[in-house]
Amino acid sequence: MSLEALPPLRDVLAEHGLLAKKAFGQHFLLDLNITRKIARLAGLAPGDRVIEVGPGPGGLTRALLEAGARVTAIEKDQRFRPLLEDLAQAAQPGALTLVFADALTADEAALLAGEPGHVVSNLPYNVGTPLLIKWLTGPWRPASMTLMFQKEVAQRIAAGVDASAYGRLAVIAQATCDAHSVMDVPARAFSPPPKVESAVVRLTPRPDRPSPARLDALQKLTAAAFGQRRKMLRASLKGLGGEPLIEAAGLDPQARAETVDVAGFLRLADAWLAARAR
């Protein structure tokens, strides 16, 4: 059976008696028009390696395979094994590799045997942010990420300074990547429909990505600054160097975290590292 001959996803789910599990944050995206658009937004070339997390019944997986990608799908829910194995058989030989594991602990570099790879996923709601942080800060660096989140999370990733959604996630994402929200997806597109809207974010690594030490410092400083975002920096960063640190970075000690842009936080990270090196 070819990909084109596969039955509709709703029929496949009904045949196997499968329903979304709330504990896994599952909401199935069954509209192939939407999944194909996400695959196009990912900008993949035929033969590109792609990691997909939480394929579920395989709607987005089908679209990625149609685009010519070589997909490694990481699925925690064993219920989907028969559906995904059928999809692997319908695809070109070797085009779909199935890994039944927890994506939070997966070794992406090993799964791709050292080849560069993209991440394209409709992420389970309950692990979307931890997975993003893993890929932004970990040793394995995706060539690009095209990810669906709850719209609120997508806004937090792409928010600019002074926006209500601007916070630690925006700083870390934008220090490492160019991040843009590229598509809104209504709740009615999912089965079952979630209570919130969703959005797709496209993240492309920056050529001036911070070094591991600088990125580690950035995480510590943003955790402290946004952990007490209503306080002035001189108070929220008191335990990390206080006013001397803030002034060394060329910032106002009376400023609040949401008014400091990404470049300002990077200067704070540099000042903190310099102070520690003395």
Summary of the structure (lengths in Angstrom):
residues: 278
radius of gyration: 20.6
end to end distance: 65.9
largest distance: 67.3
contacts: 909
relative contact order: 0.11
helix: 46%
strand: 18%
